[in-house]
């Protein structure tokens, strides 16, 4: 997917990353994604969305009422 597609489909607590890289750019950050992601990386179409809720059954986001 393109950088713009990944950026728009990423959840607030999620991140985007290139498919061949382990470096994640989290959306919930004080510096906008557009300022942190290198311009050359924005031109490729191998972006993926990382959603931490999909790991460990989402235990980081569970809470007791």
C-alpha positions as CSV (number, residue, x, y, z in Angstrom):
1,X,0.0,0.0,0.0
2,X,1.2,3.6,-0.5
3,X,2.4,5.8,2.3
4,X,-0.8,7.9,2.1
5,X,-3.0,4.8,2.3
6,X,-1.1,3.4,5.3
7,X,-1.2,6.8,7.0
8,X,-5.0,7.2,6.6
9,X,-5.8,3.6,7.6
10,X,-3.6,3.5,10.6
11,X,-5.3,3.6,14.0
12,X,-4.3,6.3,16.5
13,X,-2.2,4.0,18.7
14,X,-0.9,2.1,15.7
15,X,2.1,2.6,13.5
16,X,3.2,2.3,9.9
17,X,6.3,0.5,8.6
18,X,7.9,-0.5,5.3
19,X,7.4,-4.3,4.7
20,X,11.2,-4.9,4.7
21,X,12.0,-2.8,7.7
22,X,11.5,-3.1,11.4
23,X,11.4,0.6,12.0
24,X,7.9,1.7,13.0
25,X,6.5,5.2,12.8
26,X,3.8,5.5,15.4
27,X,0.8,7.7,14.6
28,X,0.3,8.9,18.2
29,X,3.4,11.1,18.4
30,X,4.1,14.7,19.1
31,X,5.8,15.1,15.7
32,X,3.5,14.5,12.6
33,X,4.2,11.4,10.4
34,X,4.9,13.6,7.4
35,X,7.8,15.3,9.3
36,X,9.3,12.0,10.6
37,X,9.1,9.8,7.5
38,X,11.9,10.4,4.9
39,X,10.7,11.8,1.6
40,X,12.3,8.9,-0.4
41,X,10.3,6.4,1.7
42,X,7.0,8.2,1.0
43,X,7.4,7.4,-2.7
44,X,7.4,3.6,-2.4
45,X,4.3,1.4,-2.1
46,X,5.4,-1.3,0.3
47,X,3.9,0.2,3.5
48,X,2.1,-1.8,6.1
49,X,-0.1,-0.9,9.1
50,X,0.9,-2.2,12.5
51,X,-1.9,-2.4,15.0
52,X,-0.8,-3.4,18.5
53,X,-4.3,-4.5,19.4
54,X,-3.8,-7.5,17.1
55,X,-0.9,-8.8,19.3
56,X,-1.3,-10.6,22.6
57,X,-5.1,-10.5,22.2
58,X,-5.1,-6.8,22.7
59,X,-4.3,-7.0,26.3
60,X,-2.6,-3.6,26.3
61,X,-6.0,-2.1,25.6
62,X,-8.2,-4.1,28.0
63,X,-9.4,-2.6,31.1
64,X,-11.8,-3.4,33.9
65,X,-15.0,-1.4,34.4
